[in-house]
Amino acid sequence: MNYIITYTVYVLIISVLMGLTTWKLFKKMGHNPLFSFVPFYNYLIILKETKHPKWWAILSYLPIVGPIMMSVFHLFLMKKFGKRGALNGVLTVVLPFIFMATVNYGKDPEIETEEEEEESKKKETFLGSVTFAVVFATIIHAFLTQPFGIPTGSMERTLLVGDFLFVNKWAYGYRMPMRPVALPFLQGTIFDAGQKGNPKDDPKSYVDAVKLPYLRLPGYDEIKRYDIVVFNYPQDSVHTAIDRKDPYVKRCVGIPGDVIEFRAGRLFINNAPEKILGDEYQQHKFIVKSSEQLDIQRLYKIYGFLPVRENQEDSGFVYEFQGLTDKTKEEIKQIPGVESVEEDVMKKGKSAVAYYKYATDGDGRYLFDKEGSLIPASRIDSSNSIYPVNKPWNQDWYGPLRIPKKGDIVTLDQETLPTYKWIISEYEHNKLENKNGKIYINGQETNQYTIKQNYYMMIGDNRDASLDARFFGVVPEENIVGRPMFTWLSVEGLFSDASSTYQAPGKKIRWDRMFKATNTGEANKTSYWWVAVIILVLFFGWDYFAKLFGKKKEED
């Protein structure tokens, strides 16, 4: 309801601005000036007068697409009154209501003659085609399915670095856009403008001041245990808008109410070993000692890219493989010169808490002392520390942890507060204070809290090379984007791995992975090549069939 009310307020504000800056133009076109204030109908009149399809008016107030279409409709109106050319176009798009007001309240505006209008339309056919191609692609991207690339190996070998997926936004319920004014196709930032690798000083791809509350429409499925899920990174401090936070892809190993535990790197759910699906390839970190240097490039040709650190010692070579499947591990054991292959498991009871190396300010810039030296930090790096930070846990010995469920009443004290701190303050938007050993929520002292939404445990299949819920905590329902459908492109070597001594030997397309389903749980994945064929036929054959049927119609 809050979403609809806020959305309606924005529509009314825009409609009032539209009316105040164009009412004389509507009168000039022979319409009641008050119609310029009426949402949708005002744009319907513009489309009718400029001889464009009237159904386009439906798109005028859609989030993301709406601002683009409004700009197009404003351009139509200005051209109707002879305001053509690059400068007039820029002013109409950048300062729409100011420029339209100058035309509206200026010297008596004149409507173009039909001859002038037809001549101008011929010149603008190509630009119009490009504009509506962008609009069509934006509708698909914003409201149906979103492409998503995999730059890291946290899901190897289930999903590979260089895989590009299409994500179904409707499976778990479509989340309405929360920043409706944004550049199409961009997630959070436009480009890297400041300090390299620090997105906090990069220009945003959306207008943060125009915001809408969270609303999810009903879906046709629910998140099930072991589903592969795309979600927005919960602890992204760069973007306040949930739907603009960085997208991550992991496997949901825990649904609301489940109890999760890792024992020596092996996952247990509700005290039972996890189920390994047919299309799941789990990996763990292994240390390989060899008397001879291994031919890593040859291994790449057999297994694909295997991130590894190579170290030479007096007794030979030591290789830290970021992740190996059990099958690959056994095959590497058989390589001549290999002396041992041991899984790297952290010690039980050792807490994986990380600290910032140097102090930073609120914008992520390093702080210096009077002598110009970097100031050491004592602050915990929560994004790289185990969740919760007060537990003696690490990625191999973790839990037991119960996944919060909507309606749960949890006890709050100094021991449990780190578990629920982010949930209460950040995800459920309450004012949380911890003063003199007492806990206050929205100014009221309390020792319990009722969970307002469901949470999920998202873990990577490459268990020892995954920044996942063991570190950033449980993922709130409002951060869920959707479910991957299929891999539409896969390129080996597209992204480098800074942690690896060796890189993939060049770039190549993995044809065997293209248009294969990504979330079936079956070893033999469904092929979606037929989808590609239909798209290509429609794309390249549309003009041919349109001309063919047009010719037949003329003959008849």
N, C-alpha and C positions, 0 to 999 in steps of 0.2 A: 504493500500500500504506500509506503514511504517513497518507493521508486516512482510510482505512478504520479503521486502528488508533486514530487520534485520535477519530474519530466514535464508535467502539465504547466508548472510555473515557468519553466524555460520556454515552452512553446508560446505561452501567452506574452512573455517579454519580447520574444522575437516578432510575434504578430503585431504587437503595439508599435515596435520600432519600424516594422514594414509599413504599417498604415501611416504613421507620422511622416515618413519619408517618401511616400509614393501616391498619396490619395489624389493629388491633382492629376497625376499621370493616368490613374484609373478613370478619372472623370473625363480626361481628354480622349480616352479610348471608347467612351460612351457607356461607362459602367458607374453604378452608384459608388461614390468615394468610400463609403463605409465598408464595401466589400474588400478593400485593401487591408482591413484589420482582421478579416476572418481567416483563421488557420486553414490550410489546404486549399480552400476555395480561392484565395488570392492568387496562389500559384497556378491553379487550374485556369483562371482567367488569362494569366500571362501566356500559358501554353496554348490556349485557344487562339489568342490574338496573334501569336507568333507562328501559328500553324505547326505545332509540334504535338506528338502524342499526349493526350490529356491524362493518361494513366500514370505518366511520370510524376504527377503531383503526389502520388502515394509515397514516393521515396523522399519527399522533402523534409520530413522530420525524423527519419530513421537515424539512430546513433551512428557515427562514423560516416555513413553514406550521406546523411542529410546535409551537413555543411557543404559537401561537394556539389550536391544537386542544387542547393540554394544559390551557390555562387553561379552555377550554370543558368538558373532561372533569372537571376539578377542581370547577367550578361544579355540574356534574351530581351529583357525589358529595356535595358539601356540602348541596345542596338535598334530596337523598335523606334526609339527616339533619336536615332542618328549618331549615338555615341559609340563609334567603332574605333578601331585602331589599338595599338599595343598599350599606349599610355592610359586610355580610357578603360581598357580591359584590366590592367593592373590595379587601377584605383577602385574599380568595381569589386574586385576580388579581395583586396587588402583592406579597403575602407568602405565597405558596401553602403552602410546607412548614411555615412557622411557624404559620399559622392552622389548617391541617389537623391539626397536632400538638396544638394546644390542644383541638380537638374529639376527637381520637383518645385523648388521655390525660386528658381532663376527666371530669366526672361522666358516668355511664353514658349514652352517646348513644342516642337513640331514632329509629327509622326512621319516616318519615312514613306516615300511613295512605293508602290508595289514594284516598279522597275528597279529602284535603288536596292530594295530588299532582296529581290531575286539575284541581282548581280553580286551582292555581298555574300549570299548563301553559297553560291558556286565556289567562291574562294575559300570558304570555311568548312567544306565537306570533310576534308582529311582531319582537321583539328577536332571536329565533332565526333568522328569515328574513334579517334584515340581517346577522347574524353570518356565516351561511353564504354569503351573496352576497359578502361581503368575502373569505372563505376561498377561494371558487371563483375570484374575480378574482386573488387572490394566487397561486394555483397557476398560472394562465395567465401572469401577469407574471413569476414567478420561474423557471418551468420550461419555458415554451414560447416566448412572444414578448413583447417589451418595447416599449412606446411610447417614442418619442424625438423631441423637438422640436428645430428648428434655429433658434437665436437670432442667428447671425452669418452673414455673407455669404461665407465661405471657399469654398463650393462653388457659388456663383452662376455661371451660370444653369442649371446642371444640377439642383441642388437649391436652392430659394429660401428666404430668410428667412421663417419662418412656416409652413414645411412640417412636418407631423407624420407620422412614419414608424412602421411596425411592423417590428421587427427579429427575424429568424429566428435563434434561439440555437443551433440544432442543425446548421446547414449546415457549419460548420467544427469541429464537436464541441462538446458542451455542457460549459461550465465549471461545476463544482459550486460552490455558494455557499461563500464563505470566512469569512463572518460570519453564522452560522446564526440568531442571535437579533437580529432587526431589525424595525423598524416596516415594514409593507407599503407598497409603492408609492413609498417615498422612497429617493433615491440615497445621499446622504452626510450631509446636515444636515437638521434639522427646520425651522428658520426662522432669519432673520438677527437674532441676539440682541445682538450687540455692535457693534463698529465697522463702519459700513456698508461693504459690499464686501469685508470681511475674514472669510472663513469659518473662520479658525483659532479664533475665540472663540465659534463657534456650536455649539449642542448637536448631538451626533451622533445619527443615526437608527438606530444599531446599537450593540451591546455589544462593544467592542473586546477585552475580556478573554476572550471566548469565541470562539476562532478555530480554523479548520481550514486545513491546507496546500493548496496548489494541486493540483487534479486535473481533467483534461479527458477526457471520454468520447469515443470515436471518432465522427467526423462522416461524413457521406455525400459531402462535397466538400472540396476544399482551396482555400486562397486563391490566386487566379490574378491574374496581372498585369492591371491596369486594373479590378479589382473595386472597388466602393464598399464600404467596411468601417467598422463601428462598433467602437471600441476605447476602453479607459480611458486617459486622459492619463497618460503615463509619469512625468512630473516633478511630479505633484500632491503637494505636501509636506504637505497638510492631512490626508490619509487614508493610513494605512499599509496598509490592506486594499486589495489590487489591485482587487477587484470593486466597491469603493466610491469609487474615484477618478472624477473627472468624465468623462462619456462624450463622445467626439469622433467626427465622421464625416469621412472623407477618401477619396481614391482611392489604392489601392495601386499605385504606379507601379514599385515594385521588390520582387521576391521574393528569398529567400535566394540568394546567389551572384551576383546582378545587379550591374553597375557603372553608377552613376547620375552624370549630369553635366548641368549647365545651362550653355548658351552663349548669352549675350545674352538671357536669359529663356526660351529654348527648351530643352525637355527632350530629352536623348539617353539611351537605355537600351542598354547594351552597344554603344556607339558608333554606334547607329542612331537616327534620329528616332523619337519616340514615335508610337504609333498613336492616332488620334483616333476614338473610337467614335461611333456614330450618335446617341446620346442625350447626348453630351458637348458642353458649351458652354464652352470656355475663355475666360477673360478676362485682360486685362493692363491695367496702369495707363497712362492717357493724359493728356497735358496739352493742353488746348484753349484757343487764344487767339482772342478774338472782339472786334470793334470795337463790338458791341452786346451788351446783356445777354440771355442766353438765357432762354427760357421753360421753366424746368426742370419746372414742374408739367405742362406740355403733354407734355414728353418722358416723364414718368411715365405718362401716359395711354396712350402709344404702346408703351413698352418695359417698363413696370413700374418699381419702385423702382430708381434708379441713385444710389448714394451719391456725393456730389460736394462738394468744397470750392470756394467761390466767393471770388475775390479781385479787387478793383478796383484798376487801375493807371491812370496818366495816359493810356496809349495805348488803354485799353479794359478788358476783363475777362479773367481767367485762371481756367480751371476745371480742377481736378485730379479726374478721374473715377477712382474707386477701381478700377473694372474695366469694360472694354468688350469685347465680342466683335468680331472683325474685321468682321462684317457691320454691327453698330451703329456702329462707328468710321467706316466708309465713308459711312453715311447721315448722320451728324452733320457730316461734311465738307461736305455739300451744303446745310446750313442757311445762309441769308443772314447775312452778317456774320462767319462763321467764317473766320479767316485761316490757321490751321494746326492740325493734329492730330498730335502726336508722342508716340511711346511713351516712357515714363519708364524708362530702363534704367540701373541703377547702373554705376559705373565698374569695370572689371576690375581686380582686385588690391586693391580697397578692402574691408577686413574689416568685417563688420557685427557689431561687438561693442558691447553696451550695458552701462552701469553704473547701479547704483542711485543715485538722486539724493541720498537721505539714508540714514544708517545706521539699522538696525533691530535689535531683539533677536530671540531665538529664536521669539517668538510673533508677529513681524511688526509690533511697535509701534515707533514712531520713538524715537530716542535724542536726548537734549538735553544740552548742556554746562552748566557751572555758571551761566552767564548766562541760561540758558533758551532758547538758540538751537538749532535743529536741527543735528546733526552731519553734515557732508558724508560721503558714502560713497565708498569706493574699490573696493568689492567688485563683481565682474562679475555682472550679471543674466543668469544662464545660460539662463533660460526665454525671454528675448528676444534672445539672442545666437546667432550662427551656430554650427552644430555641425559639427566640433569647434572650440573657441574659438581654437586656435592656428593655424588656417589662414587665409590671406588671401582668404577666400571671402565671398560675399554671396548673396542670393536669386536674382540674375540670372546670376552667374558662380559656379558651385558644382561642386565635385568635380574629378576623378573620385573617387567613393567606392564601395567594394565593400560590399555588404550582407552582414553576417555570417551564416554558415550553421552549423547544428548540426554539430559535429565539426571545424570549422575550427581550425587551430592558428595563432595570430597571434603575431607578434613584439612584445615589449614593450620600449620604451625611452622616453626623455623626449619624443620626437617623436610616437610613436604612442599614448602613454598617454591623452591627452585624448579620443581616439576610443573607447577601450575602458573608460574609468574607470567610467562609470555601469553599463555592461554587467556588469563584474566585481563591483563592490561592491553595487549596488542591485538589478539584475535577477537576478543569479545568486548573490547573498547570500554573498559572500566578504569577508573582512577584507583590505582593500587599503591598503598603506602605501607612501609614496614618501619615503625617508629618505637624505639624503646622496648623491643621484644613483642610489640603488639601489631596486629595486622588490620589495616583499614581498607575497605572497598567503598569508593564513592563517599568517603567521610565517615562511614559507619564501622565501628570495631566489630570484627567477626572472627569465627574460628571454623567457618565452612563456606562452601560456594557451590552453586548449582550450575553444571556445565550447560551451555546454551546451544551447542552444535556438535555434530559428530567429528571425530578425528581418525586419522589413518596413519599406519606405519609404512613408510615407503623406503625400500632398501634396494640397492643395486645388486645385480647378479654377480658382478665382479667384486666380491665381498671385501677384499682388502685394498681396493682402489676406488672406493665410492664415498663421496661426501653425501651422506644420506641422513635419514631420520635419527640414526644413532648420534648424530652431531647437532643437526638443526632442530630436532624434536619432531613431535607428531605434526601432521599436516592437517589444517582445518578444512572442513568441507567447502568453505567459500573459496579456497584456493584451487579447487579442482577445475581443470580445463576440459579434459575429455579422454577418450580412449583411442590409441593408435589403430588405424585400419589396415594400411599396407605400406610397404616401402616402394616409393615411386622412382627412386634413384639411389644408387650406392656407388661411392667412389673411394677406393683404397688410396691412402696417401694424401688425402685432401687436407687433413689437419695434422700438424706435427705434435709430438709429445715431448715437452721440455724435460720430463723426468727420465727419458730413455736415452741410453748411450747411442743406440742405433735408431734410424728412422726407416719408414717404409721405402723400398726401392722404386721411387717414381709413382705416378698416378695411373690408375687403371679403373675402368668401370667393372663392377661385379654384376655381370648380366644375369647370373643365376639368382640374384636376390631381388631383382626388379619386379614390381607389381606382385609381390608375395605378401600374404596376410601376416600381420605381426602379433596378433593377440588371440590366437586360437587355442594354444596349449597343446597343439598336435605337432608331431615331428614332420609330417608331410603337409606343408602349408598350402593353403588354397592360392591358386594363381588368379590375378586380376588383369591379365593381359587383355581380356575382352573389353575392359573399361578403357584401356589405352587406345584400342582400335576404334571404339565408338567415338572417343574424343577427337582422334585424328581425322576420322571420316567427316565428323561434323565441322571441324575447323577448316579443313582443306576443301571439302565438298559442298559446303553450304552455298557458296557463290554459284557453283555449277548447277546445283539443283534449283536454286532460286531463278536463275536465268532460263533453265529448261522448262520449269512450270510456267514462267512468265511468257515464254514463247508459245507454249501450247494454248495458253489463255488467249493470246492475241489471235492465233489461228482460229480458235473457236468463235 
